[in-house]
Structure formats: structure tokens, C-alpha cells
Amino acid sequence: MYKMILSLAALTAGMAATAVPAEAQVRRGHSVSVQGARGHGFTQWRSASRQRGSATISRGLQTNNGRGYQASRSRNYGPGYYSSDRSVQANNGRGVTNSRDATWGNGAYNGSHTIAANDGRTRNRTTSATNNGDGTASYNSTLTRANGSSRTVSGMVPRP
């Protein structure tokens, strides 16, 4: 009898696992509100959404006196590419956004990373690398600073 129940449980679990579509999206989240005496308190939240090849997460906090922040991050990925964005924004107008992008394939790589503040300052780095086909590889990387100056490094990696 025990073996039969165990077999039926395994069969049911297997059928349930195959019944879920491959592109199913999972969403989760919660919110908490705490209120105290004399108007003191806060509300905090978090939410997440995931599916094959992407994910998005948001969270934040808001106090009754008007202070707070909101943070979010998202990413998309698959064969040959990756993209990521992060942002933190405060109620006082300060904040920063961080973005990364990359693609690769057929012997080449291209990537960029940008950090931008709400006050207008931006920093950026771009990188590329290429397989030359003869056992060597060429690369090029440029960094642009917040003050506008830039620096480039490039070269070739010889055969081992």
C-alpha cells in the first residue's frame, strides 16, 4: 500500500511539472505599512517578476514625513546578449541609474557600462574585442569620465 501511494504521488508530481508552460511568469510581492503614534510611520514594498530570459525587481520605502526611495533592477538575457538596468531614486531628487549591455558571437564581443546621476554627471565605458581568425585578437576600450575627458586603450593579443 505504501509503495502504491508513493508511486501515485510521484506520478502526480510529474504530471503537474509537465503541465506548467515553459514561458510561465512568476510574480511575487509584498507590502508592509507600520503606523505609530502622532503620525509617525512608513510603508515598504517589494515586487518581483521573473520569466525565462528576464527578471524585474522593485522595492521602495515611503515615510509619513515625505522621505523615501524607490529602487528597481531588471535584466534580459539569452544566447549572445545580456542587458541590465539598475536605478535608485530618492524623494529629494537624488538618484543614479546603472546600465550594462553586452552582445557576443561569431568571434566578437561588444559591451557598454553607463552610470548616470540625476545631477547630469555621466560615466561610460565601451569595450569591444574581435577574434582576427589567425590566432590573435584585437581589443578596444574607451572610458569617458564625468568631467568629459576620455581615455582609450587598444591593442592586439598575440598568438600564444
C-alpha positions, 0 to 999 in steps of 0.5 A: 500500500505504501509503495502504491501511494508513493508511486501515485504521488510521484506520478502526480508530481510529474504530471503537474511539472509537465503541465506548467508552460515553459514561458510561465511568469512568476510574480511575487510581492509584498507590502508592509505599512507600520503606523505609530503614534502622532503620525509617525510611520512608513510603508515598504514594498517589494515586487518581483517578476521573473520569466525565462530570459528576464527578471524585474525587481522593485522595492521602495520605502515611503515615510509619513514625513515625505522621505523615501526611495524607490529602487528597481533592477531588471535584466534580459538575457539569452544566447549572445546578449545580456542587458541590465538596468539598475536605478535608485531614486530618492524623494529629494531628487537624488538618484543614479541609474546603472546600465550594462549591455553586452552582445557576443558571437561569431568571434566578437564581443561588444559591451557598454557600462553607463552610470548616470546621476540625476545631477547630469554627471555621466560615466561610460565605458565601451569595450569591444574585442574581435577574434582576427581568425589567425590566432590573435585578437584585437581589443578596444576600450574607451572610458569617458569620465564625468568631467568629459575627458576620455581615455582609450586603450587598444591593442592586439593579443598575440598568438600564444 
